[in-house]
């Protein structure tokens, strides 16, 4: 039980740290390579960039370091079990750090290669399932799998990795427990496999088959519970979309659990066999006692509480402030509610944005203007004539005057009294709930609208939750000058020429009738994303999905989610979703 507690605590701490490093490192590598987005079309060129190589090498080294500490911690726990001595989670962590440091001092570099290869092999199933959800990697995997020799090549690679690792199955035990050199450890490991290789192979395969079946059962149970919860809690019109969204979160959680269990079970199995053999030869190596001062349970609780708080803080930061990795890589197509959910509530109002959240949109697209007294507000038209029957420009009225305008009755009497909101109010509500696409209306060159919008995004720390779009290229250049980290998109009604190559652009937002697969590929090759508007029919949604667009702007976010994440594509784990 202590081992499982340590594994959970360690993953809760190391996983968000690794995600944070990956998120920030990927962002820096993309910027250094001149790309805004990673796509299937530019993946090969991105991987060949020098900065990408540096980033990947550092990321792999960091990952191997984390795996080495975890493996050393497990071996410390299993040492304690062999001597009937309890090792606390903190003792495991300290033991893992010490064993990793010892291998570094001995310059046993090949041990870390075994750890990396073993981690890749043991986590092959959860890792491959996760990669199938990461774009553009999933596209590359699908293309390889579709080739006549693709499955055979993948099978051969896994088999070669297995054959290389198998004689090294006990290297970690001999290196980290008995402090032997890598060469001596390899010799002893081979001798062990000669004596008991057939039995070990059968047990290893049986354990992992059982683990796979158990996870399949848990997934099926999770699918059933999500289905029942949706039937009971969610209104009928939202059930299919809600189930799709919930199951994706369940799948990621199960992959996380599977990764923990496969490490604990397999390392425990090999350590058990090792100690069984060593008992026969009367050669056991007791774990070192915890350092003085760490036997105090109060100190242990304080440290564990501190580590838990740090982990929670990192996850909270990724959740509330957004993660470019999750938003841009872990979703096939993102759904944007046009002017908020403008078919459910009056456009560009708080009610529309709240409806977009309820309807599970990834983004709410809103139109931003500036009042006479310099307040940023939401409104699409230059005047209030269409929504309030008042032929006056937003730029000619103060914010206080706008608050006297009814912006909801034009939609229906149910929204009578709805006001034009300030952008700051919208951002306060949206933070941690929904991403925002802030379309800056072109109100002239003398306005400070671009700079004020960038400053507000910075103030609310929503660089990862906001994108800025406009029909004015000059506005977008000014936003980039104010904050290069803010993603910007050029709105075009027709798609001609190479306008998307502008350095200030991260994506283009184009009318759907001008979108084709070839156009999307050209934009993706340049490292940009493609948003399309306004896609309201099921047939057009299917067409845009097939074209490979990145973001679909629609008045019907629920229908878009049902089509783009249809039930037949659910289920990245062992059974397809119903």
N, C-alpha and C positions, 0 to 999 in steps of 0.2 A: 504493500500500500504506500509506504514511504517513497518507493521508487516512482510510482505513478504520480504522487503528489509533486515530487521534484520535477518529473517530466513536464507536467502541466504548468508549474510555476516557471520553469526554465523557458518553455515555449512562449508563455505569456509575456516574458520579458524580452527574449531574444528575437521573437518573430516581429513585433512592432519595430524594434531597432533595425532589423534587417530590411523591413519594408521601407522605413524612413531613409536608410542609406540607398536602397534601390531607387526609390522615388526621386530623391535629390540628385543622385548620380546619373540616372537616366536623363533627367532634365538638363543637367550640365553637359552631358555627352551630346544630346540633341542640339543644344545651342552651339557647342563648339564645332559640330559638323554642319551647321547651317540648316538644320531641319526643325520644323515645328511639331510634326507628327511622325510617328513610325508607322509605315504602311507596308503591305506586301510588295509593292513595287519598288520601294527604296530600301528594303531591309538588307539586301546584299551589299549595297554601297555603304550603308551605315555601318555594317559590321567590319568593313575594310578600312574605315577611318582610323587614324592613329589614336585619337582620343577615346574612341570606342574600345579599342584594344586595351588601353590603359585602364579604363573603367571596368571592363569585364575581368581583367586580371586581378584588380584590387577587390572586386566583388567576390570572385571565386576564393581568394585567399581569406577574406573575412568570413565567408560561409564555411570554409574548411575549419577555420579557427573555432567557430561556434560549434560545429559538429564534433570536433576533437574534445572540447571541454565537456560536451554532453556524454560522449562515449566514455571518457575518463571518469565522469561522475557515476555512470551506471556500473562500471567495473569496481569502483570504490564500494558501492552498495552491495554488489555480489560478493566482494571480498568479505564484507561484514557478515553476510548471510552464511558464508562457508565456515565462519568462526562463531556462529550464533551470537553475533554482536550487532546491535541495532545501530545503523548509521542514519542520522537525521538528514533531511533535505539540505540543510546548510552544510553539513559535513560532506555530503555528496558533491555539492558545488565547489567547496574548497579542495576536495580530492581531485575533481576534474581539472581545476586550474593548475594544481600542483603537477599532475601527471602530464598535462600538456606542456607546461614549462620544462619538465624534465626531458621530454622528447626533443624539445628545442635545444636544450643544453647539450644533449648527446648528439645533436645534428642528425637525428633519425628522420631525415626528410622524406624518405620513402614511406614511412608510416602514415604521413599525412596524405600521400597519394592513395594508400589503401583506404583511409577514412573517406576521402572524396569519392573514390570509385564505389566503395561499399554503401555510402549514403545514397549515391545515384541509383545503384542497383536495388537496394531495399525499398527505396521510395519511387521506383519506376512507375508503378501503377498510379499513386496519387499525383505524381509529377506530370505524367502524360495526360491525365484527366484534367489537371489544372491548365496545362499548355493548350489543351483543346478549347479553352475558353479565352485565351489571350490572343488578341489580334495584334500584329498580322501573323504571329507564329502559327495560329490555327490554319490559316490559309496555306502556308508552306507545307504543314503536315498533311493537309488534305490533298495537296498536289502530289506529294511524295507517295501517299497511300494509293492514289489513283493510278500511279505508274505500274506496269506489269510486274516489275521487279521490286516495287516499293515495300510491300509486306515482307518479302523474303530478305531484303536488305536490313530492315528493322529487326527481324528475328535473328539474323546472323550477328548483328551488333550486340544484341542482348546476350546471345549464346557465348560470344567471344569474351564479353565482360564477365559472365558467369565463370567461364573456364579460367580466366586470369585470376579471379578472386578466390576460387575454391581452394587451391593449395595454401592461400594466405588467410584462411578463415580464422585462424587462432593467433595471427601475428600480433594483434592488439593486446591479447592476454599476456603473451610472453614479453612484449616490449613494455607495457604499462604496469604490469603486475610484478614481473621478475626483473625488470630493468635491463633486459638483454638488448644487444644490438639488433638492428633489423635483419642482418644476415643470419645470426643465430636463431632469431625468432622464426624466420622463414623455414629454416631446417627443421625445427621442432614442430612447426605447424604441418609441414609435409609428412613428418613421421606420424603425427596424430591422424591425418587423413588416410594414410596407408593402413593404419590399424582399424579404424572405425568409419572409413569414408562412406561405405554403402549405407550403413545404419544412419549416419548423420544426414546424408542426402535425403533419405526417405522421411526422416523426422522433420527436416527443414521444409520440404515440399508439403508435408501434411499440415504442419503448423500454419503455413501461409495460405494454404487452401481453406483451412478452417477460418482464418482471420478474414479472408476475402468473402466467404459465405456469411460470416457474422455481420460484416459491414453492409453487405447486400440486404440482409434482413433489417438492419437498423435503418437503411435508406428507404426500404419499402414501408416500414412503420412511420418514418418521418413524412413520407408522401401521403400516407393515409391520414395522419394527424393534420397535415396542412389542408387536405381536402375537406376534412370534417370541420376544421376551424373556419375555413372560408364559407362553408355552407351555413354555419351557425352565425358568424359574426359579420360577414361582408354582404352588402346588398347585391342582388343577382347580377346587375349590370357590370359590377367590378370583380366578380368572382374569378373569372378565368385569368384576368390580368394580375390579380392579387396572388393567385396560386403560382403563376409563373415567376413573379418577383420573389415570393417567399421561398420557393424551392431552390432558387439560385443561391440564396443565403444559406439554406440548409445544406446544400451541396458543398459550399465552401467550408462550412463548419465541420462537416463529416470528413472532408479531405484533410483538414487540420488534425482531427482526432485520429484518422487512419495513419497519418504520418507519425504521430506520437506512439501509437500502439505497435506499429511495425518495427520501430527502433527498440522499444522496451522488450517486446517478445523475442525478437531475433538475437539481440545482444545477450538477453537473459539465457536463451537456449545455448549459445556458444560458450558463455561463461560457465553455465552449469556443466556442460560436457568437459570443459577444461578442468574445473575443480574436482569433478568425478575422477578424472585420470590422475590428477596430482595427489589425491588422497591415496590412491593405490600405491603411489611411489613415495608416500609420506613426505611430500614436498609441498608445503602450503606457505603462502606469504601473506601475513596479516596486514590489514590496512593500518596506516599510521593513525595515531590518535589525533583528535581535533586539537588545533592549537589552543594553548591555554587562554582562557577567557571566553572561548566559544561554547563551553559546556553550560554556561549560564543561559537558561531557557528564556529569561527576560530579554537578553540581548538578541537571541535568535529570533524571537517574535518581532522585536523592533526592526531588525534587518529585513525579515520577510515582509513585514508591513510596508517598509520603505520601498522594497523592490516591486511590490504589488502596486503601490501608488505611482511609481515611475512608469510601469507598464500601462496602467490605466490612463495616465497623462498622455503618453505617446499615442495610444489608440484614440483617445479623445481628440488630440490634435489632428490626427488623420481624418477622423470622422467629421468634426465640426469645421475645420478649415479646408477640408477637401484634399484629395490626393489625385494628382494627374495620372499616376499609374493606374489607379482603380477606374477613374472616369474614362480615360482614353484607351486603356488596354484591355480591361476586363469586361467590356461591353461590346456586343456586335454592332448595334445601331442604338444611338441615344435618341430619346423622344423629347421633343420640345413642344410645350403647349403655347400656341400662338396667341400673343397678347394676354398671357395668362390662359386659363381655360375659357376662351371667349364664347363658347357655345353653352357653357353652364352658368356663366355670370357675366356682368358687364365688363367689357375689355379694359385692361390696364387699371383695374381696381384691386383692392386688397381681397375682395370676394373672389375675383378671378384667379389670383395667385393661390389663395387657400384651396380653391377647387382644383388647381393644377397639382397641388400636393396630395389631395385626397385621391386624385385620379392617377397617381403614381408616375407622373411625368418626371424625366430626369432634369429638364430645364423648363423655366418659364421665360418666354421671350416678351420683353416689355419695351415700350417706346419712351425715350427720355428727352425732355426739353427743359428750358430754363425760364423761370418767371422774371418779371420786371425787377424784382428785388433779389434776384440771384439764387433762388431756391430751385433745386432740381426736382422735377415732378414727372409723373407718367401721363402721357397723352399722345395719341397717334397723329391726329390732325393738327394743322397749324391753328385752326380756330375751334370754337366750341359749338359751332352751328349744328353739326350732326348729332352730337351726344346730349346737347343741352338747349339747342335752339337759340343760342346766343352767338351772333356773328362778331366775336372779338378774339384776337390772337392771344395765345398763352403768354407770349413775350411782352404783351402790353398790360398784363394784369399782375398784381401782387399775389403772393401765396395766400394771404388772408382773404382776398377777394375770391380766389378760387375755392376756398373752403365753404363759401356760401352757395356754390353751384351744385345742383343735384346731378350726379354723373351716373345714376343707376336707373332712373325711371324710364329712360328711352329703351332699356332692355326689357324690363317688366316692372310692374308695381311692387313685386316682392322685394326689389332692390332699391326702392325709393329711399332717398337720403344717403346713398353711397357717394363718397367724396373722391376727388382726385387725390391720390396719395403722394406724399413726398418720397423721393427715392430712398432717403435714409430710413424711413419707416418700413419700406419694402425690404431693405437689406437686413434690418434688425430681425424681421420675421423669417426671412429666407435662410439666414445663416444656420448651417447644419441641417436644414430641411430640404432645400432644393437649390439647384444651380440657376444662375440668371444669365440670360443673353440680353445685354443692354444695348438696344439699338438707338444710337444717337441721331436724332432728326437734324437735318441740315438747316440750321437757322441763321446761317451767315458766318462770315469769317471773323467778325469782331467779338463773337461770344467766347467765353472761357469754359464752355461746356465740356470739351474733351479733358482739360486739365482738372476741372472740378470732379468729373466722374472718376478719373484715375485716383485722385486724392481720397475720394470716398471709399473706393475699393481697398486702398491701402489702410485707411482708418479702421475699417471693419475686418481687416486681414482676410479678405476673400479673393485673393488672386487666383486661388485654385478653384473657386466656386463661380467665378464670373468670367464671361467673355464679352467683348465690346464689338459691335458691328455697326456699319454705317454705309450709306451710299456715297459719303464724302471720304475720299482717299486722304485728303489733308487732315481730317479729324483723326483718322486712324494713325497717321504719322505722328500727330501731336500726342496721342495717348501713349504710343510706344516711347516717345521721347520722355514722357513723364514717368513711365514705369515699363521697362522692357519685358518684365515678366507677365504682363497682362496680355492675354491672347486676343487677337483682333481679326475681324472678318469683314471682307469687302462684299457688299450686297450688290448684285448685278441682276438685271432682268434678263439679259441675253448673254450667252457664254461664247465669246469670240476672242481670238488672239491669246497672248500669253500674259494677260493682266495679273494672273495669280503668282507670277514670279517676283512681285514686289517684295522687298525685304521686310516691310512693315506688316506683312500679312501672315497669319497663321492658318486661316481657312477662307474659303469663299462661300457666300450664301447666295444661291442661284435659284431662279424659277425652275420648278421641276420639269416643265415641258422642254427645257433645253438640255436636260441631263441625259447622258449616254454612258455606257460602260467605258468606252474609249476616253471620253472626257474625264471621267473619274480617275482612270488610270494615269492620265497625263498629270493631273493635279497631285495625285498620290506620289508619283515619281519625284515631284518637286518637294515632297515632304509636307504638303499642306493637306487639310481636311476639306470635306465637301458637306455643306449643310444645304438642304433643299426646302423650298417653300412653294406654296402652302398646299400640302398633300392631304386631301380629304376623302378620297375614294379608296376602297379596298384594292381595286385593280392597280391604281397608281402606287399604293404602298408596296404591293408585291413587286412592281416594276422597279421602284427605287431600291428595295432590298436586294434584288437581283443585280442591280447596277453597282452595288457595293458602297453606297453613300454612308457617311459617318453619322449624320444627324438629320432627323426627319422632323420638320416643323409642321404642325398640324393643329386643326381645331378639334380633333378627336383623339386625344392621347390614349384613351383606353382601347379603342379599336386598333390603333397603331401598335400598341404593345401586344395585343392578342395576335396580330398578324406577323409582326417582326420576331416575336418569341412564341411561335405557335406550339401547341402541346406536343406535336410529333418531334420537336427538336429538344424537348425537355429531357433531363436525366443524363447528366454526364457520368453518373456512377453506374453501377452494374446492371440496373434495369432501366428501360426507357420509361419516361413519364407517361401517365395515362392521358 
